[in-house]
Amino acid sequence: MDGYIKPMIDISIPGPYIQLDIVPLTLFYMVISYLDYYLYCRTTLTFSKYKHWHRLYHLILPFLFAPKRQAFSTAFIAFPWFVASVGAYSTQLYKYQQLKLEGPPQSFKDYVISVGIEGLSSQGPEENKQEGVRVEGVRRVLNHIIIMALGKALLTPILLHDPKLLLAMPWYSWNSIWFGFLMGFKGYTLMLSTDMGLATIQILTGVSTLHVFNRPFLASSPKDFWGNRWNLVVRNLFRKQLYTKEKKPARELAYHRCLAFLVSGLMHEGIMTLANRTLTLEQFCFFTLHGFAVLLQSLVSTRISSKLPRSVSIVLTMLFFGCTSQLFLAPFLRYEEQCALFGQHSFI
């Protein structure tokens, strides 16, 4: 990356050793999912006995296998991890009920359904179907198409000609904050395709799915952004696996919040390290920094009764995200096939 600021930590890792086209790699991970199901549901082993080996196994897979097109690397790392994590969680719930009711082992079809319900919906299967769900799904798809079209027409032309120029700017400069914010907004419009996928599932099945986003750029604080507005699918998973329904003391709640950001930082760092084959710790530092910001906000808000006007809070929040944007964006901008999506020549 001559001419651009390199990361302070830049450690290359080997691999991938086996590169496959999209279809065979998809079939490979479908087989892996079935093997996960068999381990979860058809053996007498408890999850606690093999969970660490299972996590290592899923960490090694993307280290060895990767798509030939690097642009698909993040999807083939993140999605199998998500399915395996939700599958482990949902089957433990089923096994607990199975022991109480002495029912049969969970079928593969029920396993897939439970992964969808637990991972993509905030409601249980018995209460998930509602009137007007398909209409609401159509409305979501149309809304996202409009936002993505406006992003292409209005936002893309004012992005940097070469997105990597952001890395040569001081993080505290106005240009870095401004273009970091614009690239973040561009990333949001691109990620709406994920929500469109969930909305399509909602239309086809009549089952209410989670909204991935909730107007994130209207967040009034880092806590509001991460807790209520950004990537609500991952937030839903964290709340189920890291939190309990019982009300916790403030100190324990703060611990779980820090743990969530630590896990998220490790997860994002792992994805980008395996995708780029370079360890930089930028993603980990980004989420750790934002975890401290959320923790500080929680401590301060209990001692200060007066609040800033919402408009001022939104501006300050976006300035904070703009100042820290390079940590999050840098691994993507070094990722050649995705870098183009953040510049003036983006085809989306």
GUGUSE-506709 format. One line per field, with one value per residue (C-alpha): residue number from 1; z negated, x, y negated. Coordinates in nm, 2 decimals. Last residue first. Layout:
! GUGUSE-506709
nr: c(NUM	...)
pz: c(Z	...)
px: c(X	...)
py: c(Y	...)
***
This chain:
! GUGUSE-506709
nr: c(348	347	346	345	344	343	342	341	340	339	338	337	336	335	334	333	332	331	330	329	328	327	326	325	324	323	322	321	320	319	318	317	316	315	314	313	312	311	310	309	308	307	306	305	304	303	302	301	300	299	298	297	296	295	294	293	292	291	290	289	288	287	286	285	284	283	282	281	280	279	278	277	276	275	274	273	272	271	270	269	268	267	266	265	264	263	262	261	260	259	258	257	256	255	254	253	252	251	250	249	248	247	246	245	244	243	242	241	240	239	238	237	236	235	234	233	232	231	230	229	228	227	226	225	224	223	222	221	220	219	218	217	216	215	214	213	212	211	210	209	208	207	206	205	204	203	202	201	200	199	198	197	196	195	194	193	192	191	190	189	188	187	186	185	184	183	182	181	180	179	178	177	176	175	174	173	172	171	170	169	168	167	166	165	164	163	162	161	160	159	158	157	156	155	154	153	152	151	150	149	148	147	146	145	144	143	142	141	140	139	138	137	136	135	134	133	132	131	130	129	128	127	126	125	124	123	122	121	120	119	118	117	116	115	114	113	112	111	110	109	108	107	106	105	104	103	102	101	100	99	98	97	96	95	94	93	92	91	90	89	88	87	86	85	84	83	82	81	80	79	78	77	76	75	74	73	72	71	70	69	68	67	66	65	64	63	62	61	60	59	58	57	56	55	54	53	52	51	50	49	48	47	46	45	44	43	42	41	40	39	38	37	36	35	34	33	32	31	30	29	28	27	26	25	24	23	22	21	20	19	18	17	16	15	14	13	12	11	10	9	8	7	6	5	4	3	2	1)
pz: c(0.65	0.92	0.70	0.91	0.67	0.39	0.10	0.32	0.49	0.16	0.15	0.43	0.31	-0.06	-0.19	-0.21	-0.41	-0.67	-0.70	-0.75	-1.12	-1.25	-1.01	-1.14	-1.49	-1.44	-1.22	-1.48	-1.75	-1.51	-1.45	-1.82	-1.87	-1.59	-1.73	-2.08	-1.95	-1.78	-2.09	-2.31	-2.58	-2.89	-3.26	-3.53	-3.53	-3.77	-3.62	-3.27	-3.36	-3.43	-3.13	-2.90	-3.02	-2.95	-2.61	-2.53	-2.67	-2.44	-2.15	-2.21	-2.23	-1.91	-1.72	-1.88	-1.77	-1.42	-1.39	-1.53	-1.21	-1.13	-0.76	-0.55	-0.42	-0.46	-0.76	-0.94	-0.85	-1.00	-1.30	-1.38	-1.35	-1.59	-1.83	-1.84	-1.88	-2.16	-2.34	-2.27	-2.42	-2.72	-2.80	-2.80	-3.01	-3.27	-3.27	-3.35	-3.64	-3.79	-3.74	-3.92	-3.70	-3.63	-3.53	-3.16	-3.10	-2.90	-2.70	-2.47	-2.42	-2.43	-2.20	-1.94	-1.93	-1.90	-1.61	-1.43	-1.54	-1.33	-1.44	-1.59	-1.95	-2.16	-1.93	-1.82	-2.15	-2.35	-2.12	-2.17	-2.00	-1.72	-1.41	-1.18	-1.29	-1.14	-1.29	-1.12	-1.07	-1.11	-1.26	-1.08	-1.11	-0.96	-0.66	-0.49	-0.15	-0.24	-0.57	-0.38	-0.14	-0.43	-0.56	-0.23	-0.20	-0.55	-0.42	-0.11	-0.35	-0.40	-0.09	-0.22	-0.56	-0.39	-0.21	-0.54	-0.68	-0.37	-0.42	-0.79	-0.71	-0.43	-0.68	-0.98	-0.76	-0.58	-0.91	-1.04	-1.36	-1.19	-1.00	-0.63	-0.44	-0.52	-0.36	-0.04	-0.01	0.11	0.45	0.62	0.27	0.22	0.35	0.66	0.45	0.21	0.44	0.71	0.56	0.21	0.35	0.53	0.21	0.01	0.27	0.29	-0.09	-0.12	0.15	-0.04	-0.37	-0.23	-0.08	-0.42	-0.59	-0.34	-0.42	-0.79	-0.75	-1.02	-1.24	-1.24	-1.51	-1.82	-1.82	-1.67	-1.95	-1.89	-1.83	-1.49	-1.27	-1.49	-1.72	-1.46	-1.17	-1.37	-1.50	-1.15	-1.04	-1.34	-1.28	-0.93	-1.06	-1.31	-1.68	-1.88	-2.01	-2.33	-2.69	-2.80	-3.05	-2.87	-2.54	-2.68	-2.78	-2.45	-2.26	-2.45	-2.38	-2.02	-1.99	-2.13	-1.92	-1.61	-1.67	-1.70	-1.40	-1.19	-1.28	-1.22	-0.88	-0.79	-0.90	-0.72	-0.38	-0.38	-0.46	-0.18	0.10	0.23	0.24	0.54	0.53	0.22	-0.09	-0.27	-0.51	-0.75	-0.68	-0.83	-1.12	-1.32	-1.29	-1.43	-1.71	-1.81	-1.81	-2.02	-2.28	-2.28	-2.31	-2.66	-2.74	-2.44	-2.60	-2.41	-2.36	-1.99	-1.74	-1.81	-1.84	-1.66	-1.39	-1.34	-1.32	-1.06	-0.87	-0.88	-0.76	-0.46	-0.38	-0.42	-0.14	0.08	0.05	0.14	0.44	0.56	0.50	0.66	0.44	0.30	0.08	-0.11	-0.22	-0.34	-0.56	-0.80	-0.76	-1.06	-1.02	-1.35	-1.33	-1.02	-0.70	-0.60	-0.22	0.05	0.11	0.00)
px: c(-2.42	-2.15	-1.92	-1.70	-1.72	-1.57	-1.68	-1.77	-1.43	-1.27	-1.46	-1.27	-0.93	-0.96	-0.72	-1.03	-1.22	-0.94	-0.93	-1.30	-1.34	-1.02	-1.07	-1.42	-1.30	-1.33	-1.64	-1.81	-1.74	-1.86	-2.18	-2.24	-2.18	-2.43	-2.69	-2.65	-2.69	-3.02	-3.14	-3.09	-2.84	-2.95	-2.98	-2.98	-2.61	-2.49	-2.65	-2.57	-2.20	-2.16	-2.37	-2.19	-1.85	-1.95	-2.08	-1.76	-1.55	-1.73	-1.67	-1.30	-1.30	-1.51	-1.26	-0.95	-1.07	-1.14	-0.79	-0.62	-0.40	-0.38	-0.34	-0.49	-0.74	-1.05	-0.91	-0.79	-1.12	-1.33	-1.11	-1.11	-1.48	-1.53	-1.27	-1.43	-1.77	-1.66	-1.50	-1.80	-2.03	-1.80	-1.80	-2.18	-2.18	-1.95	-2.16	-2.47	-2.28	-2.19	-2.54	-2.70	-2.89	-3.26	-3.33	-3.39	-3.04	-2.76	-2.47	-2.64	-2.98	-2.87	-2.58	-2.80	-3.05	-2.76	-2.63	-2.96	-3.01	-2.71	-2.72	-3.01	-3.11	-2.81	-2.52	-2.65	-2.83	-2.52	-2.30	-2.53	-2.82	-2.86	-3.03	-2.77	-2.87	-3.23	-3.33	-3.12	-3.13	-3.51	-3.59	-3.82	-4.19	-4.30	-4.53	-4.30	-4.23	-4.28	-4.08	-3.80	-3.80	-3.78	-3.48	-3.30	-3.39	-3.24	-2.91	-2.93	-2.95	-2.58	-2.50	-2.69	-2.51	-2.17	-2.25	-2.34	-2.01	-1.83	-2.00	-1.90	-1.54	-1.54	-1.65	-1.43	-1.12	-1.18	-1.23	-0.90	-0.89	-0.80	-0.51	-0.56	-0.36	-0.60	-0.89	-0.70	-0.78	-1.13	-0.98	-1.23	-1.35	-1.73	-1.95	-2.08	-2.18	-2.41	-2.68	-2.76	-2.63	-2.75	-3.09	-3.11	-3.01	-3.27	-3.55	-3.47	-3.47	-3.82	-3.95	-3.81	-3.95	-4.29	-4.30	-4.22	-4.49	-4.74	-4.62	-4.66	-5.01	-5.17	-4.92	-4.72	-4.45	-4.64	-4.59	-4.24	-4.11	-4.04	-3.73	-3.67	-3.37	-3.14	-3.38	-3.65	-3.42	-3.20	-3.52	-3.65	-3.32	-3.32	-3.69	-3.60	-3.29	-3.52	-3.48	-3.44	-3.76	-3.94	-3.87	-4.08	-3.82	-3.51	-3.65	-3.72	-3.35	-3.24	-3.45	-3.29	-2.95	-3.04	-3.12	-2.78	-2.56	-2.76	-2.74	-2.36	-2.32	-2.54	-2.35	-2.01	-2.13	-2.25	-1.94	-1.67	-1.83	-1.98	-1.64	-1.47	-1.72	-1.52	-1.21	-1.34	-1.18	-1.38	-1.19	-1.10	-0.81	-0.83	-1.21	-1.23	-0.98	-1.21	-1.51	-1.29	-1.16	-1.52	-1.61	-1.30	-1.41	-1.77	-1.69	-1.78	-2.00	-2.22	-2.33	-2.25	-2.54	-2.52	-2.80	-2.89	-2.58	-2.33	-2.57	-2.67	-2.31	-2.25	-2.55	-2.41	-2.07	-2.25	-2.41	-2.07	-1.93	-2.23	-2.17	-1.80	-1.90	-2.14	-1.91	-1.60	-1.33	-1.00	-0.80	-0.49	-0.60	-0.35	-0.07	-0.10	0.06	0.11	0.07	0.04	0.08	-0.14	0.01	-0.05	-0.09	0.16	0.26	0.00)
py: c(0.00	-0.02	-0.21	-0.44	-0.74	-0.54	-0.31	-0.01	-0.02	0.08	0.40	0.57	0.44	0.52	0.24	0.02	0.28	0.32	-0.07	-0.12	-0.03	-0.21	-0.49	-0.56	-0.66	-1.04	-1.00	-0.79	-1.05	-1.33	-1.12	-1.11	-1.48	-1.56	-1.33	-1.47	-1.82	-1.73	-1.55	-1.86	-1.78	-1.61	-1.73	-1.46	-1.39	-1.12	-0.81	-0.93	-0.94	-0.57	-0.45	-0.70	-0.57	-0.21	-0.30	-0.49	-0.21	0.04	-0.21	-0.20	0.18	0.20	-0.01	0.15	0.49	0.37	0.21	0.52	0.53	0.91	0.98	1.26	1.01	1.23	1.43	1.11	0.93	1.20	1.25	0.88	0.87	1.16	1.04	0.69	0.84	1.06	0.76	0.54	0.80	0.86	0.49	0.49	0.80	0.64	0.32	0.53	0.70	0.36	0.22	0.51	0.76	0.79	1.15	1.21	1.33	1.17	1.31	1.57	1.42	1.06	1.14	1.30	1.02	0.77	0.97	0.95	0.58	0.48	0.11	-0.08	0.00	0.10	0.01	-0.33	-0.42	-0.33	-0.53	-0.83	-1.02	-0.77	-0.93	-0.77	-0.43	-0.45	-0.11	0.15	0.53	0.55	0.88	1.13	1.17	1.51	1.50	1.75	1.59	1.22	1.26	1.44	1.15	0.90	1.10	1.07	0.70	0.66	0.80	0.58	0.28	0.35	0.14	-0.16	-0.13	-0.10	-0.43	-0.59	-0.47	-0.60	-0.94	-0.95	-0.86	-1.13	-1.39	-1.28	-1.24	-1.57	-1.75	-1.62	-1.41	-1.08	-1.25	-1.18	-0.92	-0.64	-0.83	-0.84	-0.47	-0.56	-0.68	-0.91	-1.01	-1.01	-1.30	-1.11	-0.80	-0.99	-1.14	-0.89	-0.56	-0.65	-0.75	-0.42	-0.23	-0.43	-0.36	0.01	0.02	-0.12	0.11	0.42	0.30	0.23	0.58	0.72	0.52	0.66	1.01	0.95	0.81	1.03	1.21	1.53	1.53	1.62	2.00	1.98	1.75	1.39	1.18	1.33	1.39	1.61	1.79	1.84	1.92	2.15	2.32	2.37	2.53	2.76	2.85	2.96	3.16	3.34	3.28	3.60	3.76	3.63	3.73	3.42	3.28	3.42	3.30	2.95	2.92	3.07	2.81	2.52	2.66	2.70	2.33	2.21	2.45	2.37	1.99	2.02	2.25	2.04	1.72	1.87	2.01	1.65	1.46	1.65	1.72	1.37	1.21	1.40	1.31	1.01	1.23	1.42	1.77	1.85	1.96	2.28	2.34	2.05	2.04	2.39	2.34	2.11	2.35	2.63	2.41	2.32	2.69	2.78	2.52	2.64	3.01	3.11	2.81	2.90	3.22	3.54	3.78	3.75	3.69	3.32	3.11	3.33	3.43	3.06	2.96	3.23	3.09	2.74	2.87	3.03	2.70	2.54	2.77	2.70	2.33	2.38	2.59	2.31	2.01	2.14	2.29	2.19	2.44	2.34	2.00	1.94	1.79	1.50	1.16	0.93	0.56	0.37	0.00	0.00	-0.15	-0.50	-0.53	-0.61	-0.25	0.00)
***
